[in-house]
Amino acid sequence: MKRNVLALSIAAMIGGVSGLASAGVVVGTGPGANKIATPDIANFALAEGGVGHALVVPYYTAQNGNITVLHLVNTDTDNGKVVKVRFRGASNSDDVLDFQVLMSPGDVWTGYVSTDADGVAKFSTDDNTCTLPSFKDAGGSTSFKTLRLNPALSADQQANQTREGYIEIFNSANIPNVPGNALYTTTKHSAAGAVACASATIEAALYTTDWTTEAQVAAAGMDSPTGGLMGDWYILNAGDTTAFSGAATALVGVGGTIGNYIAFPQNAGIAFDASVATLDPTNFTTDPLLAGGFDSKTGLGVLGAAVAAPVLANAQDFPDFSTPYIGPASPANAQATAEALTAALAVTSITNQYAKDASINAKTDWVFSMPTRRYSVAMNYATSPVSRMFNAVDGAGDGSQYFSTDNTSVADGKICVTTQAAVFRGREEESKSGVPTFSPSASSTPRMCGETSVLSFGEGVSAPSVLGASVAREDVGAASIFTHGWGRLTTTNQPAAGTAIGLPIAGYSVQKLTNTGPGVNYGVTWPHRFTRP
């Protein structure tokens, strides 16, 4: 999107002035003593090679005996990395767990999501790589949190909402190998694989203080981030002997490799406040619950004129996919970042295959994840009834919002997004006419309810899907499809008298097949095929 390139280039020029910093966003002007590297990224793009500055795992699940395993790789063999990892719920992108991983050069960090005894999801790791907070100090695992979920839900409903979602991953800072860098030394693996992970050193760097100057960042042992992250995932059901796997979606800076330092402290006690210029959350995010938002499309283009105040915000809420990676912290640069990353993921159609052959007990799920939707629209549980809050993320510079009251609605406490059409075909050139109905729905227009939604094929929502999805699941009625074939979902997202900007979607198809002789199950994963604006 040319507008995003222009906006971010202007932001980069503004950020070239020495000394510009605001809370956890620091614009480097180095090299030099007491300085960090100068950012040179001009925009963002989908990384076809799978290595980038930010990663998205489109879906995790701990439903029905599933576990989701995450592998995170630092392909930079010179610098360590400060990495923010955030798990968001499938329903409305609510933060259910976040922490920081401090990777050494060439490091691989692993862990997995499963269900705890109380039904709440938990994340576990026995990896030696340092984390903040420390998983070793926590006994190797920690439960997901329900504080940000709808308080009107029962404990069981809240637990269920933690068991499905998606994962955001950000390279927020580098840890350079320079003489006297205690942070590098304590996070670097030895030849035997051991790591010191001295808590006093790590907490002094990334917990105690919110750095605001280059000199502070350099003294704490950090530098501007340069990306190099790669991720993989697999969903395993040992009881059902089925596995699915894939690569994380990677987003990479283009025009250069260096971004802003955006490593905020992992400290809920540092609150953000719009009345304090350096702590104004609108400088760091477009998330309507953190920065304030609008209750309708009216006035969306006027930043800072929100009709709804921020609901929450503290240091550990940052960074996110709208925190300025280019240029100084400001509402305009947060908006430009959200627009650039959303544009990088935007698609106008999604195509994949499906199968439901009874002879091999074939079943299919399609996964749709919209990881930047949260930076345009969020659900405010503080209102009665719950309501949407919007912010200004423009797709074409003409007021064509990616998400607004024009294409969103609320159903069963979830934000739903309207798509344009769906056509399903058989393998022998058959096709279904008209618009198939996604059930349960009173509308004949296909829609995605929930931030990460799962679409099953002809099973009905009362029957288990391949992935055991229940938080945000819909079904293509059996009458709308064939035994096997392919389908295309149209997501042009073209406002009246506006530009077709698409929807920011990542995802894939999974198929489960059974060899009925020995009774062995097989899992197949196919990425979605896209067209782009």
HELIX and SHEET records of a PDB file:
HELIX    1   1 LYS A    2  ILE A   14  1                                  13    
HELIX    2   2 GLN A   63  GLY A   65  5                                   3    
HELIX    3   3 ALA A  155  THR A  162  1                                   8    
HELIX    4   4 ALA A  182  THR A  187  1                                   6    
HELIX    5   5 SER A  199  LEU A  206  1                                   8    
HELIX    6   6 GLU A  214  ALA A  219  1                                   6    
HELIX    7   7 ALA A  277  LEU A  279  5                                   3    
HELIX    8   8 PRO A  281  ASN A  283  5                                   3    
HELIX    9   9 PRO A  288  ALA A  291  1                                   4    
HELIX   10  10 ALA A  315  ASP A  317  5                                   3    
HELIX   11  11 PRO A  331  LEU A  345  1                                  15    
HELIX   12  12 ALA A  358  ILE A  360  5                                   3    
HELIX   13  13 ARG A  373  TYR A  375  5                                   3    
HELIX   14  14 ALA A  478  SER A  480  5                                   3    
SHEET    1   A 2 ALA A  21  SER A  22  0                                        
SHEET    2   A 2 VAL A  25  VAL A  26 -1                                        
SHEET    1   B 7 ASN A  43  LEU A  46  0                                        
SHEET    2   B 7 THR A 249  VAL A 254 -1                                        
SHEET    3   B 7 ALA A  54  THR A  61 -1                                        
SHEET    4   B 7 GLU A 164  ILE A 175 -1                                        
SHEET    5   B 7 GLY A  80  GLY A  89 -1                                        
SHEET    6   B 7 ASP A  95  MET A 103 -1                                        
SHEET    7   B 7 CYS A 130  LEU A 132 -1                                        
SHEET    1   C 6 SER A 141  SER A 143  0                                        
SHEET    2   C 6 ALA A 121  SER A 124 -1                                        
SHEET    3   C 6 VAL A 108  THR A 115 -1                                        
SHEET    4   C 6 ILE A  67  ASN A  74 -1                                        
SHEET    5   C 6 LEU A 229  ASN A 237 -1                                        
SHEET    6   C 6 THR A 242  ALA A 247 -1                                        
SHEET    1   D 2 ALA A 346  VAL A 347  0                                        
SHEET    2   D 2 LEU A 503  PRO A 504 -1                                        
SHEET    1   E 4 ALA A 421  GLY A 426  0                                        
SHEET    2   E 4 HIS A 484  THR A 490 -1                                        
SHEET    3   E 4 SER A 349  ALA A 355 -1                                        
SHEET    4   E 4 ARG A 529  THR A 531 -1                                        
SHEET    1   F 6 PHE A 438  SER A 439  0                                        
SHEET    2   F 6 ARG A 473  VAL A 476 -1                                        
SHEET    3   F 6 THR A 452  PHE A 457  1                                        
SHEET    4   F 6 LYS A 363  SER A 369 -1                                        
SHEET    5   F 6 ALA A 506  ASN A 515 -1                                        
SHEET    6   F 6 VAL A 520  PRO A 527 -1                                        
SHEET    1   G 2 VAL A 377  ASN A 380  0                                        
SHEET    2   G 2 SER A 387  PHE A 390 -1                                        
SHEET    1   H 3 THR A 408  ALA A 411  0                                        
SHEET    2   H 3 LYS A 414  THR A 418 -1                                        
SHEET    3   H 3 ARG A 447  CYS A 449 -1                                        
END                                                                             
